[in-house]
């Protein structure tokens, strides 16, 4: 299991977002497309504020992988709830 301060995204060497080529192997199915497009999203926590998401479009059938590191953004601009400030 990852430690809270571990930088999994920075260590991975992967771009922050890319189209998943083997999405059928992942098993994320697109939802029913009722109004032009519908998205199914799977999100997991990697470490601390780092998250990884897979997003599948019903319209295109494409699946994209995206990552986010909220702590980098919170620490840079100090835009966070007051109760989080001591952690920064």
DAMO-V750587 format. One line per field, one symbol per residue. psi: psi as a letter, one per 20 degrees, with the letter a starting at -180 (. if undefined). burial: # if it has 16 or more other ideal C-beta (glycine too) atoms within 10 Angstrom, else .. A space follows every 50 residues. Layout:
psi->???
burial->???
This chain:
psi->qqqhjpmhghhhjqqhqqpphlhhhhjoqqrpohlgqqppppqqpgpcjp qpqpppphghiqpqpqqpnhhggghgiknrqhiighi.
burial->......###..........#..#......#...............###.# ##.#####....###.###.#..#..............
